[in-house]
């Protein structure tokens, strides 16, 4: 009798365990996402911080166009457009029945306000030079917008898909830095400083309604703490996990998976071309020779990635695998420094933001440069200070940073770029590139621009690494290949 009872109980437990294993995961409509840096604000037109785009791109804010998962330009607030024969007039047809989160309807006036605000003399838009090419935005009616350019610009639709080209509500735009208002599928709910930003589903969204009811972006810069939160189920996902060495902790976690994806990640040692001694190309080339970039890549990601020769990530269709002009050669570095009149013991300052790769890379670079006679003082900066002092004012000697914007080689033609590079030859190549709409011509000119930068070495191009996303195995729709610094959530859902 006892044995029979035991067998029945054992069978019951076995069936219960099997039922639990085979039963679908309870439906969930919330998501918790880890990010490494708290944004300085939530207005992409005021700061280039990658974390702003991660939280807001196509979640809160939307633009006339968007980039899809493959990096292609697709319609968004503009459902259609035509282009004049001379490439200077874009006629946009806007989506119907779209409202901002403050209740204001989307009309041509909002488009005109947003684009002209981005090009204004007092604009703080990180890509203001894109918008200064706009001569006028006119409104034939509420549902159409005509954007006229001074010069034909083949990348214009692509650049309108960037985060800082979002369309804002004129009445609430002044407070977007603290309380963002857009047309997107999620509403801003709260920002608890130092902890999280909470978004809620927009019940009046003009497009396909999102599945998720709410999303919490949690600021977790400590990779170990983030990994503990993932293992404990306190975090559901962490795109761009910051420390590859810790990924092994997830190998035996049945509810988690690690997916390696692509990313327009371009780590550089930016040099202030407007200051001595960096205004001498021989010095910039010497610094490139002095750094073992293959060893840097090995230290940062166990060699998993690409040593860069110019400002283009391998996932870009126009990427050119150029020959290595500056292989590690300390002796050649010393020769160039001597010819440029740079004395041994010359002191420079290397500033870096509070990001793991930037800190580790800066420390190694300081050691390499000391071997060729350059004494480096390391200067760690908090993120707002780096954005203001280095990126905003260009007040620095050297800095380590990764540019994560897609296809952004055009920054080397900007008058106000923080590293102060100016070259008429590059300018001519870029003007010809933007004047053309022929893919083959644009690709050839893009390769020429990459070669020009490799020759001038305005910055030391270091490495590009893949992007590791750690997430619950039941999450679907989350971007793992990232074409732009973003984490769009409208199509994300939980599945068995």
Rosetta blueprint (number, residue, H / E / L):
1 X L
2 X H
3 X H
4 X H
5 X H
6 X H
7 X H
8 X H
9 X H
10 X H
11 X H
12 X H
13 X H
14 X H
15 X H
16 X H
17 X H
18 X H
19 X H
20 X H
21 X H
22 X H
23 X L
24 X L
25 X L
26 X L
27 X L
28 X L
29 X L
30 X E
31 X E
32 X E
33 X E
34 X E
35 X E
36 X L
37 X L
38 X L
39 X L
40 X L
41 X L
42 X L
43 X L
44 X L
45 X L
46 X L
47 X L
48 X L
49 X L
50 X H
51 X H
52 X H
53 X H
54 X H
55 X H
56 X H
57 X E
58 X L
59 X L
60 X L
61 X E
62 X L
63 X L
64 X L
65 X E
66 X E
67 X E
68 X L
69 X L
70 X L
71 X L
72 X L
73 X E
74 X E
75 X E
76 X L
77 X L
78 X E
79 X E
80 X E
81 X E
82 X E
83 X E
84 X L
85 X L
86 X L
87 X L
88 X L
89 X E
90 X E
91 X E
92 X E
93 X E
94 X E
95 X L
96 X L
97 X L
98 X L
99 X E
100 X L
101 X L
102 X L
103 X L
104 X L
105 X E
106 X L
107 X L
108 X H
109 X H
110 X H
111 X H
112 X H
113 X H
114 X H
115 X H
116 X H
117 X H
118 X H
119 X H
120 X L
121 X L
122 X L
123 X L
124 X L
125 X L
126 X L
127 X L
128 X H
129 X H
130 X H
131 X H
132 X L
133 X L
134 X E
135 X E
136 X E
137 X E
138 X E
139 X E
140 X E
141 X E
142 X L
143 X L
144 X E
145 X E
146 X E
147 X E
148 X E
149 X E
150 X L
151 X L
152 X L
153 X L
154 X L
155 X L
156 X H
157 X H
158 X H
159 X H
160 X L
161 X L
162 X L
163 X H
164 X H
165 X H
166 X L
167 X L
168 X L
169 X L
170 X L
171 X L
172 X L
173 X H
174 X H
175 X H
176 X L
177 X L
178 X L
179 X L
180 X L
181 X L
182 X L
183 X L
184 X L
185 X L
186 X E
187 X E
188 X E
189 X E
190 X E
191 X E
192 X E
193 X L
194 X L
195 X L
196 X E
197 X E
198 X E
199 X E
200 X E
201 X E
202 X L
203 X L
204 X L
205 X L
206 X L
207 X L
208 X L
209 X L
210 X L
211 X L
212 X L
213 X L
214 X E
215 X E
216 X E
217 X E
218 X E
219 X E
220 X L
221 X L
222 X L
223 X H
224 X H
225 X H
226 X H
227 X H
228 X H
229 X H
230 X H
231 X H
232 X L
233 X L
234 X L
235 X L
236 X L
237 X E
238 X E
239 X L
240 X L
241 X L
242 X L
243 X L
244 X H
245 X H
246 X H
247 X H
248 X H
249 X H
250 X H
251 X L
252 X L
253 X L
254 X L
255 X L
256 X E
257 X E
258 X E
259 X E
260 X E
261 X E
262 X L
263 X E
264 X L
265 X L
266 X E
267 X E
268 X E
269 X E
270 X E
271 X E
272 X L
273 X L
274 X L
275 X L
276 X L
277 X L
278 X L
279 X L
280 X L
281 X H
282 X H
283 X H
284 X H
285 X H
286 X H
287 X H
288 X H
289 X H
290 X H
291 X L
292 X L
293 X H
294 X H
295 X H
296 X H
297 X H
298 X H
299 X H
300 X H
301 X H
302 X L
303 X L
304 X L
305 X L
306 X E
307 X E
308 X L
309 X L
310 X L
311 X L
312 X L
313 X L
314 X L
315 X L
316 X L
317 X L
318 X L
319 X L
320 X L
321 X L
322 X L
323 X L
324 X L
325 X L
326 X L
327 X L
328 X L
329 X L
330 X H
331 X H
332 X H
333 X H
334 X H
335 X H
336 X H
337 X H
338 X H
339 X H
340 X L
341 X L
342 X L
343 X L
344 X L
345 X L
346 X E
347 X E
348 X E
349 X E
350 X E
351 X E
352 X E
353 X L
354 X L
355 X L
356 X H
357 X H
358 X H
359 X H
360 X H
361 X H
362 X H
363 X H
364 X H
365 X H
366 X H
367 X H
368 X H
369 X H
370 X H
371 X L
372 X L
373 X L
374 X E
375 X E
376 X E
377 X E
378 X E
379 X E
380 X E
381 X L
382 X L
383 X H
384 X H
385 X H
386 X H
387 X H
388 X H
389 X H
390 X H
391 X H
392 X H
393 X L
394 X L
395 X L
396 X L
397 X L
398 X E
399 X E
400 X E
401 X E
402 X E
403 X E
404 X L
405 X L
406 X L
407 X L
408 X L
409 X H
410 X H
411 X H
412 X H
413 X H
414 X L
415 X L
416 X L
417 X L
418 X L
419 X L
420 X L
421 X L
422 X L
423 X L
424 X H
425 X H
426 X H
427 X H
428 X H
429 X H
430 X H
431 X H
432 X H
433 X H
434 X H
435 X H
436 X L
437 X L
438 X L
439 X H
440 X H
441 X H
442 X H
443 X H
444 X H
445 X H
446 X H
447 X H
448 X H
449 X H
450 X H
451 X H
452 X H
453 X H
454 X H
455 X H
456 X H
457 X L
458 X L
459 X E
460 X E
461 X E
462 X E
463 X E
464 X E
465 X L
466 X L
467 X E
468 X E
469 X E
470 X E
471 X E
472 X E
473 X L
474 X L
475 X E
476 X E
477 X L
478 X L
479 X L
480 X L
481 X L
482 X E
483 X L
484 X L
485 X L
486 X L
487 X L
488 X L
489 X L
490 X L
491 X L
492 X L
493 X E
494 X E
495 X L
496 X L
